[in-house]
Amino acid sequence: MIIGLDIGTSSTKAIAFDHGGTIITQYNVTYPILSPQTGYYEQDPMQIYEACVRSVSEVMDAIKNCKQEHRLEGIAVSSAMHGLIAMDEKGNHLTNCIIWADTRSQDIADNLKGTPAGQNLFRQTGTPIHPMSPLCKLIWMNKHMPTVFNETHKFIGIKEYLFFQLFHAYVIDYSIASATGLLDIHTLHWSKLALAEVGITDKHLSSLVSVDYVMKVEDEVIAQRWKIPVGTPFVIGASDGCLANLGVGATKPGVASLTVGTSGAIRVMTDRSNTDAKERVFSYILRPGEFVVGGAINNAGVVRNWFKDQFMSELSQSSLGTDSSALFDNEIRSVPPGSDGLIFLPYLTGERAPYWDAKAKGLYFGIQLQHRRAHFARAMIEGMLFALYNVGIALEETTQPIETIYASGGLARSVLWVQMLADVFNKPVFVKENVESSAWGAAIVGMEALGINGAYLSPNTIDTYSTRYLPDENNHRIYMENFQKFERLYLKLKEEF
């Protein structure tokens, strides 16, 4: 077996796979997002490291109780992007991990975006100018936390922190590096242009390595804590977004991967960088010659959870023990597509693609007396899907038409949501039996790195193992009437935000 270790925003999952992608066992550890003041979003890096330790050790304990014997061949890592941690020379973190949702560098991004310098940086790095970017975070830190900035030995992300704790070395894979706004994606070296903008040298950053880079755990104390054998290989892996494409088999032209968790994203894989002239979508690297082009939205699962907690809290536990997600879907199902004209802009935490507007706000539009809670619930989901569809339009204009979508993440567990997705995009949507796409993508990279001839599925055979959802053209027509208003509402209200 191989373990895919997926470090996400809200939790870390360790998932043990056999060579065919079947999940043997898994364990999930959640942790909080800290918000010391408005616009600040951080996490304790040691808490996330401990979540990695616990999730893997729990999986190893569960494996011992399996009837069938399984041998751990390695651990491959997927992680969220855009995190920033300042480390001192002794290996102590001077800051928490400032995560993608943090908007403290909004003014920095506003001043840089659209300028010749900002445009050159985007073309060179493929990362849009936005507060999520470590580039903008570093400029902000240099300006507002000069003492910490000057005392920092290395600026790193959460996966680098994990590998430093394990191996006392600072290494970063090309995939995560390509989402920092600091890597020249054409030369695969740290961008001199970006470093000069920030005011650092490449010595302040980790050593660049390929996604199949392997390090082995030789420290007996560490191995014992993780409950893994001494000598266990760790494969550095890639970013969760790029690995999601690999995990679902969305590796061919015209095939998109759409993932919805706390946030959401739609991506396609290409053989070239495809930097968008309008700067609407990102261009990140999986491996040299394999680029993942796409866009992420801020407001997906986080908005659903907000709505459920604030307006449907009594459904969290029914007297019959019915799953709360099923109750939520039943509420939505009671309202027709289009929510009887109610439209929701889901920008509760600002927005990334395609607008890259951290000041955007949420909005319900068209409220009338006949609208009840179910309408607001359905409009909320439709608004989230419209935001993804908006990115899909930019993606098609940048690369080529999307013919097929593979859905994964939390959305993929709801038949209703996936059908709504198919109807909004007016394209067939496939959901694999295993929806843990990023962890499985990491496992695939891990098996390739370790020379394991796995029986994992090729993109040509994957449909046999998927559920297919075909779009309803009448529903699509209704959705498009609302979507056109959805687009116009943002453009009309942009200055008010």
Backbone torsions as a table, in degrees:
resi	resn	phi	psi	omega
1	MET	NA	160.9	173.7
2	ILE	-132.3	142.3	180.0
3	ILE	-99.3	126.7	168.7
4	GLY	-93.8	117.5	-179.2
5	LEU	-103.4	111.9	-172.9
6	ASP	-111.0	107.6	-178.5
7	ILE	-92.5	106.7	-177.2
8	GLY	-106.9	-176.3	-178.2
9	THR	-72.1	-40.6	-175.8
10	SER	-103.3	-16.7	-178.4
11	SER	-161.9	164.0	170.9
12	THR	-115.6	133.3	179.6
13	LYS	-117.7	135.1	168.4
14	ALA	-110.2	122.4	-176.1
15	ILE	-126.1	121.4	178.2
16	ALA	-90.0	121.2	179.9
17	PHE	-112.6	148.8	163.4
18	ASP	-84.2	-179.0	-173.8
19	HIS	-68.4	-16.8	-179.7
20	GLY	-94.0	0.3	178.6
21	GLY	94.2	2.4	176.7
22	THR	-74.3	133.4	179.4
23	ILE	-78.0	123.8	177.9
24	ILE	-84.8	-48.9	175.1
25	THR	-163.5	162.8	-180.0
26	GLN	-152.4	161.7	177.7
27	TYR	-147.9	142.3	-172.8
28	ASN	-127.2	132.0	177.5
29	VAL	-123.4	123.1	-179.3
30	THR	-94.7	161.7	177.1
31	TYR	-154.1	159.9	-174.2
32	PRO	-85.1	159.8	166.4
33	ILE	-99.3	128.1	-178.6
34	LEU	-93.9	136.4	178.8
35	SER	-132.1	83.2	-176.0
36	PRO	-64.1	-23.5	173.1
37	GLN	-159.1	169.4	-175.5
38	THR	-55.5	129.3	177.8
39	GLY	87.3	-9.2	179.3
40	TYR	-97.1	125.9	178.4
41	TYR	-134.9	117.8	-172.9
42	GLU	-136.9	165.7	171.4
43	GLN	-141.6	150.7	179.2
44	ASP	-77.2	114.2	-176.1
45	PRO	-62.5	-33.9	178.5
46	MET	-67.8	-34.1	177.0
47	GLN	-63.9	-38.3	178.1
48	ILE	-71.2	-39.3	175.0
49	TYR	-58.5	-45.3	179.5
50	GLU	-63.4	-32.3	176.0
51	ALA	-65.6	-36.8	176.0
52	CYS	-63.6	-46.6	179.8
53	VAL	-59.2	-49.0	-175.1
54	ARG	-67.0	-42.3	-176.8
55	SER	-63.8	-41.8	179.2
56	VAL	-69.6	-43.7	-178.1
57	SER	-64.6	-35.4	177.2
58	GLU	-67.4	-38.1	176.0
59	VAL	-63.9	-42.6	-179.9
60	MET	-64.6	-36.7	175.9
61	ASP	-65.0	-42.5	-179.0
62	ALA	-64.8	-35.8	-179.7
63	ILE	-62.0	-36.6	-179.1
64	LYS	-62.7	-27.3	-178.0
65	ASN	-92.3	0.7	177.9
66	CYS	-72.8	146.1	177.3
67	LYS	-66.5	-38.6	179.2
68	GLN	-88.8	141.9	-179.1
69	GLU	-81.3	133.5	178.7
70	HIS	-126.7	137.5	-179.8
71	ARG	-112.1	126.1	179.2
72	LEU	-73.2	120.9	-179.9
73	GLU	-98.1	-21.9	179.1
74	GLY	171.3	170.0	177.8
75	ILE	-125.5	126.5	178.8
76	ALA	-117.6	143.5	-166.3
77	VAL	-115.2	132.8	168.4
78	SER	-114.9	145.2	176.3
79	SER	-150.4	158.3	174.4
80	ALA	-64.0	157.7	-176.7
81	MET	-100.6	172.6	165.7
82	HIS	74.8	6.4	178.5
83	GLY	-74.3	152.8	178.4
84	LEU	-139.2	125.1	177.0
85	ILE	-129.2	131.6	174.4
86	ALA	-93.0	127.0	-178.1
87	MET	-117.2	140.1	176.6
88	ASP	-88.5	-179.9	-174.8
89	GLU	-66.0	-24.1	-178.9
90	LYS	-87.7	0.1	179.1
91	GLY	87.8	17.1	175.8
92	ASN	-94.9	143.6	177.9
93	HIS	-83.7	129.4	-179.7
94	LEU	-87.0	-20.0	177.7
95	THR	-134.3	162.3	165.8
96	ASN	-68.9	176.2	173.7
97	CYS	-80.3	112.4	177.3
98	ILE	-81.4	115.7	-168.2
99	ILE	-92.3	177.2	-175.2
100	TRP	-57.8	-30.9	-174.4
101	ALA	-76.8	-10.7	-175.0
102	ASP	-67.7	134.2	-177.2
103	THR	-119.5	18.0	-176.6
104	ARG	-63.5	-23.9	-178.9
105	SER	-95.7	24.1	-178.5
106	GLN	-56.1	-45.4	-178.8
107	ASP	-63.2	-36.9	177.5
108	ILE	-61.4	-48.2	-179.3
109	ALA	-63.3	-42.7	179.9
110	ASP	-59.6	-41.7	-177.8
111	ASN	-73.0	-26.4	-176.5
112	LEU	-92.5	-35.7	-175.9
113	LYS	-63.1	133.8	176.6
114	GLY	86.4	-11.7	176.4
115	THR	-80.2	161.5	176.0
116	PRO	-55.2	-39.7	179.0
117	ALA	-64.2	-44.7	179.2
118	GLY	-62.8	-41.1	179.4
119	GLN	-65.6	-40.4	177.7
120	ASN	-65.2	-39.7	177.9
121	LEU	-63.2	-43.0	179.0
122	PHE	-62.9	-45.0	-179.2
123	ARG	-62.8	-34.9	-177.3
124	GLN	-81.2	-35.7	-173.4
125	THR	-103.2	-20.9	-177.9
126	GLY	75.0	2.7	-179.3
127	THR	-103.7	120.6	178.7
128	PRO	-59.4	147.9	177.1
129	ILE	-74.5	111.8	-173.3
130	HIS	-162.1	154.0	179.9
131	PRO	-59.2	-20.8	177.9
132	MET	-62.9	-29.1	-170.3
133	SER	-71.1	131.3	172.9
134	PRO	-55.6	-27.9	174.6
135	LEU	-55.4	-52.6	-179.2
136	CYS	-68.3	-38.1	178.6
137	LYS	-60.7	-39.7	-178.6
138	LEU	-69.3	-40.4	176.6
139	ILE	-61.4	-41.8	178.0
140	TRP	-62.6	-44.3	-177.5
141	MET	-65.0	-40.0	178.2
142	ASN	-60.1	-36.6	-177.3
143	LYS	-81.3	-40.8	-170.5
144	HIS	-107.2	-16.6	177.6
145	MET	-130.9	58.2	-172.6
146	PRO	-61.1	-34.3	-179.9
147	THR	-64.2	-49.0	177.1
148	VAL	-61.9	-45.1	-178.7
149	PHE	-57.0	-45.1	-177.0
150	ASN	-74.3	-24.0	179.3
151	GLU	-86.0	-8.7	-174.1
152	THR	-74.7	131.4	175.9
153	HIS	-87.8	-43.1	178.9
154	LYS	-140.1	140.2	170.1
155	PHE	-103.4	121.3	-171.1
156	ILE	-136.7	173.0	173.1
157	GLY	-109.6	-176.1	-171.5
158	ILE	-69.9	-34.8	178.6
159	LYS	-69.6	-37.1	175.8
160	GLU	-62.2	-36.7	177.9
161	TYR	-63.2	-43.1	177.0
162	LEU	-58.7	-49.0	-177.2
163	PHE	-68.9	-30.6	176.0
164	PHE	-66.8	-41.7	178.7
165	GLN	-63.7	-34.9	-178.2
166	LEU	-80.1	-40.8	-167.2
167	PHE	-126.9	0.2	-179.6
168	HIS	53.7	39.9	177.5
169	ALA	-138.8	146.6	178.7
170	TYR	-101.9	106.2	178.9
171	VAL	-131.9	146.6	178.4
172	ILE	-139.2	135.6	178.8
173	ASP	-78.7	155.7	-179.2
174	TYR	-57.1	-33.9	-175.3
175	SER	-66.1	-51.8	177.2
176	ILE	-64.8	-40.2	-179.3
177	ALA	-60.7	-34.6	-176.8
178	SER	-70.9	-10.6	178.1
179	ALA	-101.5	7.8	-178.5
180	THR	-88.5	-17.8	-171.7
181	GLY	79.3	10.0	-176.2
182	LEU	-117.4	-5.8	-176.7
183	LEU	-104.8	133.5	170.5
184	ASP	-78.7	107.0	-173.6
185	ILE	-73.6	-7.8	179.5
186	HIS	-91.1	-30.7	-179.6
187	THR	-107.7	-14.6	-175.9
188	LEU	60.5	35.6	170.6
189	HIS	-123.4	159.1	174.7
190	TRP	-59.5	135.7	-175.2
191	SER	-74.0	119.9	177.5
192	LYS	-63.2	-34.3	178.6
193	LEU	-62.3	-46.8	-179.6
194	ALA	-68.0	-42.7	-179.4
195	LEU	-61.8	-39.9	179.0
196	ALA	-66.2	-37.5	179.6
197	GLU	-64.2	-38.1	-177.8
198	VAL	-80.5	-37.6	-176.9
199	GLY	96.3	34.3	177.3
200	ILE	-132.2	174.3	172.9
201	THR	-115.9	172.6	-179.9
202	ASP	-65.7	-16.3	177.3
203	LYS	-69.0	-19.3	176.8
204	HIS	-81.7	-3.9	-176.8
205	LEU	-118.7	163.7	-177.4
206	SER	-73.2	164.1	175.9
207	SER	-74.2	134.9	-179.1
208	LEU	-80.9	132.6	178.9
209	VAL	-137.1	162.7	178.1
210	SER	-76.2	163.6	-175.5
211	VAL	-68.9	-15.5	179.2
212	ASP	-97.3	16.3	179.5
213	TYR	-66.2	133.9	-174.7
214	VAL	-120.9	135.4	170.7
215	MET	-130.3	143.8	-176.6
216	LYS	-110.0	139.7	179.6
217	VAL	-78.5	109.2	179.9
218	GLU	-106.8	-10.6	179.8
219	ASP	-80.4	117.5	-175.3
220	GLU	-65.3	-34.9	-179.8
221	VAL	-65.0	-44.7	178.7
222	ILE	-64.2	-46.0	-179.5
223	ALA	-59.3	-39.9	180.0
224	GLN	-65.8	-41.1	178.7
225	ARG	-62.8	-41.7	-178.9
226	TRP	-79.9	-12.4	-178.2
227	LYS	62.4	39.5	177.6
228	ILE	-121.1	157.4	179.3
229	PRO	-66.9	146.8	171.3
230	VAL	-60.1	137.4	-177.7
231	GLY	93.9	0.5	179.2
232	THR	-61.9	127.3	179.0
233	PRO	-77.3	137.1	168.0
234	PHE	-108.0	121.8	175.8
235	VAL	-96.9	127.6	-170.6
236	ILE	-64.2	-32.3	175.1
237	GLY	71.8	-151.1	-170.9
238	ALA	-145.5	-165.6	178.2
239	SER	-80.1	154.2	-177.3
240	ASP	-61.9	-35.3	-179.3
241	GLY	-65.9	-49.5	179.3
242	CYS	-63.3	-40.2	-178.4
243	LEU	-70.4	-26.8	176.5
244	ALA	-62.6	-40.4	176.6
245	ASN	-61.3	-46.5	179.7
246	LEU	-64.1	-40.8	-176.2
247	GLY	-64.8	-33.5	179.3
248	VAL	-94.6	-6.5	-179.4
249	GLY	86.6	16.4	178.8
250	ALA	-85.0	71.4	-174.4
251	THR	-119.3	-1.0	-177.6
252	LYS	-105.3	157.9	176.3
253	PRO	-57.7	137.5	177.7
254	GLY	83.9	-0.7	179.9
255	VAL	-111.3	122.3	-176.4
256	ALA	-110.3	149.4	170.9
257	SER	-107.0	128.1	177.4
258	LEU	-120.9	120.8	-176.4
259	THR	-119.5	133.3	175.4
260	VAL	-127.5	116.5	171.8
261	GLY	-128.4	-127.2	172.7
262	THR	-58.9	-46.8	171.8
263	SER	-109.0	-169.6	179.3
264	GLY	-143.7	161.8	179.5
265	ALA	-159.2	152.5	170.9
266	ILE	-130.5	134.5	-171.7
267	ARG	-145.3	150.8	170.0
268	VAL	-127.7	157.7	178.5
269	MET	-103.8	136.6	179.0
270	THR	-134.8	171.0	179.1
271	ASP	-97.3	5.4	177.0
272	ARG	-143.1	170.0	-167.5
273	SER	-71.8	-32.5	177.2
274	ASN	50.3	49.1	177.5
275	THR	-69.3	126.5	-174.0
276	ASP	-73.8	125.2	-179.4
277	ALA	-60.0	-28.6	-179.6
278	LYS	-90.5	1.2	176.6
279	GLU	58.2	38.7	-178.8
280	ARG	-92.5	-30.7	-175.4
281	VAL	-125.0	156.2	179.8
282	PHE	-87.9	166.8	173.8
283	SER	-138.0	101.1	-177.9
284	TYR	-109.7	167.9	-176.4
285	ILE	-107.2	135.0	163.9
286	LEU	-90.2	-59.6	174.7
287	ARG	-140.7	162.8	177.3
288	PRO	-51.7	127.0	-178.1
289	GLY	85.2	-1.2	176.6
290	GLU	-127.5	105.1	-178.6
291	PHE	-107.3	143.8	174.7
292	VAL	-111.7	114.4	-177.8
293	VAL	-106.7	133.7	-178.6
294	GLY	177.4	-163.7	179.8
295	GLY	-151.3	147.2	179.3
296	ALA	-111.5	144.4	172.1
297	ILE	-106.3	147.1	-179.6
298	ASN	-74.8	-31.4	-161.4
299	ASN	-114.2	88.0	177.6
300	ALA	-123.8	-102.7	-179.9
301	GLY	-57.7	-30.3	179.8
302	VAL	-63.6	-33.3	179.0
303	VAL	-75.9	-40.3	176.1
304	ARG	-58.6	-45.6	-179.4
305	ASN	-64.6	-39.5	176.6
306	TRP	-58.9	-48.1	-177.4
307	PHE	-64.0	-44.9	-178.4
308	LYS	-63.4	-44.0	-177.8
309	ASP	-67.7	-37.6	-174.2
310	GLN	-85.8	-32.4	-169.8
311	PHE	-125.1	-7.7	-178.2
312	MET	-135.3	31.2	-174.0
313	SER	-62.6	-27.7	-178.7
314	GLU	-70.7	-14.0	179.1
315	LEU	-88.7	-3.2	-174.6
316	SER	-63.4	-26.5	177.3
317	GLN	-148.3	103.4	-180.0
318	SER	-80.2	160.6	-178.7
319	SER	-66.0	-23.0	-179.6
320	LEU	-92.1	-1.6	-179.6
321	GLY	76.8	17.0	-179.8
322	THR	-66.2	142.5	179.0
323	ASP	-58.2	131.2	-176.4
324	SER	-64.3	-30.5	178.1
325	SER	-64.7	-37.6	178.0
326	ALA	-66.4	-39.9	177.1
327	LEU	-64.1	-40.4	177.8
328	PHE	-61.2	-46.0	179.6
329	ASP	-64.4	-37.7	178.2
330	ASN	-62.5	-37.4	177.3
331	GLU	-62.3	-45.7	-179.7
332	ILE	-65.2	-40.6	-176.6
333	ARG	-64.1	-20.4	-177.9
334	SER	-76.4	-4.6	-178.6
335	VAL	-118.4	140.4	-178.1
336	PRO	-72.8	158.9	174.2
337	PRO	-52.2	139.0	-176.9
338	GLY	93.8	-8.4	175.4
339	SER	51.6	35.1	-179.9
340	ASP	50.4	43.2	173.5
341	GLY	88.3	-2.8	179.8
342	LEU	-81.2	130.8	-176.1
343	ILE	-124.4	139.5	-177.4
344	PHE	-123.6	125.3	167.6
345	LEU	-91.8	117.8	-167.6
346	PRO	-89.3	23.0	-168.7
347	TYR	-84.1	55.6	-177.6
348	LEU	-68.6	-26.5	179.5
349	THR	-120.8	38.1	-174.5
350	GLY	72.4	-168.4	179.3
351	GLU	-147.7	148.0	171.9
352	ARG	-96.2	-117.4	-175.4
353	ALA	-64.2	149.7	-7.3
354	PRO	-89.4	-0.9	-172.4
355	TYR	-90.6	-27.5	-178.0
356	TRP	52.2	53.4	-174.5
357	ASP	-123.2	98.0	-177.8
358	ALA	-72.1	-11.5	-179.1
359	LYS	-92.3	-5.7	-179.4
360	ALA	-60.3	148.8	-177.7
361	LYS	-127.0	164.2	177.6
362	GLY	-79.5	156.8	-177.0
363	LEU	-160.1	134.2	164.4
364	TYR	-101.7	133.0	-178.3
365	PHE	-128.2	139.4	174.6
366	GLY	91.5	22.4	-176.5
367	ILE	-66.9	129.8	175.9
368	GLN	-132.8	172.4	-173.3
369	LEU	-61.0	-29.2	-176.7
370	GLN	-76.2	-11.0	-176.6
371	HIS	-78.1	127.5	177.5
372	ARG	-117.2	-177.5	-174.7
373	ARG	-54.6	-39.3	-178.5
374	ALA	-61.0	-36.1	177.4
375	HIS	-63.1	-43.1	-179.9
376	PHE	-65.1	-36.9	178.8
377	ALA	-65.6	-46.5	-178.8
378	ARG	-67.4	-43.0	178.9
379	ALA	-60.7	-33.9	178.3
380	MET	-62.7	-46.0	178.9
381	ILE	-67.3	-42.4	178.6
382	GLU	-61.2	-40.1	178.7
383	GLY	-62.9	-40.4	177.2
384	MET	-63.1	-40.9	178.4
385	LEU	-69.4	-35.5	176.0
386	PHE	-62.2	-39.3	178.5
387	ALA	-61.3	-41.2	176.9
388	LEU	-67.9	-39.6	178.7
389	TYR	-62.5	-38.5	178.1
390	ASN	-59.9	-40.2	176.1
391	VAL	-67.9	-39.1	179.4
392	GLY	-59.0	-38.4	177.7
393	ILE	-61.4	-47.7	179.0
394	ALA	-62.4	-37.3	-178.8
395	LEU	-66.3	-42.8	178.8
396	GLU	-64.9	-38.6	179.6
397	GLU	-68.3	-28.2	-178.4
398	THR	-84.5	-35.2	-176.2
399	THR	-114.2	-86.9	179.7
400	GLN	-162.3	168.3	-179.2
401	PRO	-56.9	141.2	175.2
402	ILE	-88.3	128.4	-178.9
403	GLU	-102.7	-33.8	-173.8
404	THR	-141.5	146.1	178.3
405	ILE	-123.6	134.7	169.9
406	TYR	-106.5	121.3	-177.0
407	ALA	-101.1	141.9	177.2
408	SER	-149.8	174.9	-176.5
409	GLY	89.0	-167.3	-174.7
410	GLY	-58.8	-38.0	-179.5
411	LEU	-58.8	-35.7	-174.0
412	ALA	-67.5	-11.8	179.7
413	ARG	-84.6	-9.0	-179.2
414	SER	-109.2	116.6	178.0
415	VAL	-58.8	-40.8	-179.0
416	LEU	-62.2	-48.1	-177.2
417	TRP	-63.6	-41.3	-178.6
418	VAL	-66.1	-38.5	176.8
419	GLN	-64.9	-40.1	175.7
420	MET	-61.6	-39.6	177.5
421	LEU	-60.7	-46.9	178.8
422	ALA	-60.9	-40.7	-178.6
423	ASP	-68.7	-40.7	179.5
424	VAL	-64.6	-47.1	-177.9
425	PHE	-79.9	-18.5	-176.4
426	ASN	57.9	42.4	179.7
427	LYS	-141.0	151.3	176.3
428	PRO	-65.4	138.8	-179.9
429	VAL	-120.7	134.2	179.2
430	PHE	-114.5	142.0	175.4
431	VAL	-125.9	120.1	178.1
432	LYS	-70.9	156.7	175.7
433	GLU	-58.7	-39.9	176.7
434	ASN	-97.1	108.5	-177.8
435	VAL	-90.8	2.5	179.0
436	GLU	-84.1	69.1	-167.9
437	SER	-68.7	-40.2	-177.5
438	SER	-68.0	-43.2	178.8
439	ALA	-64.3	-40.6	179.2
440	TRP	-70.0	-37.3	174.6
441	GLY	-59.6	-41.7	176.2
442	ALA	-61.6	-42.6	-179.8
443	ALA	-62.4	-38.5	177.9
444	ILE	-62.4	-47.9	176.9
445	VAL	-59.3	-40.5	179.9
446	GLY	-62.6	-44.0	179.4
447	MET	-64.9	-40.0	177.8
448	GLU	-64.1	-42.2	-179.1
449	ALA	-64.6	-34.2	-176.2
450	LEU	-92.9	3.6	177.3
451	GLY	71.9	27.4	179.1
452	ILE	-89.4	125.1	178.8
453	ASN	-84.2	78.5	-177.0
454	GLY	-73.3	158.7	177.5
455	ALA	-95.5	24.3	-178.4
456	TYR	-65.6	154.3	-168.3
457	LEU	-77.5	142.5	173.4
458	SER	-84.4	161.2	178.2
459	PRO	-58.8	-23.6	-177.6
460	ASN	-76.7	-20.2	-176.5
461	THR	-113.0	-0.2	-169.7
462	ILE	-66.9	-30.3	-175.6
463	ASP	-60.9	-28.7	179.6
464	THR	-61.6	-26.1	-175.3
465	TYR	-107.2	23.8	-176.7
466	SER	-127.7	156.3	170.6
467	THR	-94.1	134.0	-176.1
468	ARG	-106.8	136.6	176.7
469	TYR	-119.7	120.9	-179.8
470	LEU	-98.3	142.3	-176.1
471	PRO	-73.5	151.9	172.2
472	ASP	-100.7	114.2	-173.2
473	GLU	-66.4	-31.8	177.7
474	ASN	-66.0	-43.5	176.0
475	ASN	-62.1	-39.8	179.7
476	HIS	-60.0	-42.4	179.9
477	ARG	-60.8	-43.6	178.7
478	ILE	-62.7	-45.1	-179.4
479	TYR	-62.3	-38.8	-177.4
480	MET	-67.2	-31.5	175.1
481	GLU	-61.5	-43.2	177.5
482	ASN	-71.4	-37.1	-177.5
483	PHE	-63.2	-39.6	179.7
484	GLN	-61.5	-39.0	175.4
485	LYS	-68.2	-39.6	178.7
486	PHE	-54.5	-48.1	179.1
487	GLU	-62.5	-47.7	-177.1
488	ARG	-64.6	-36.2	-179.5
489	LEU	-60.5	-45.2	179.5
490	TYR	-61.6	-47.2	-176.6
491	LEU	-63.6	-37.4	179.0
492	LYS	-70.6	-32.3	-173.4
493	LEU	-99.4	-1.8	-174.2
494	LYS	-52.4	-46.0	-178.0
495	GLU	-68.7	-31.1	178.6
496	GLU	-67.7	-33.4	178.0
497	PHE	-62.1	NA	NA
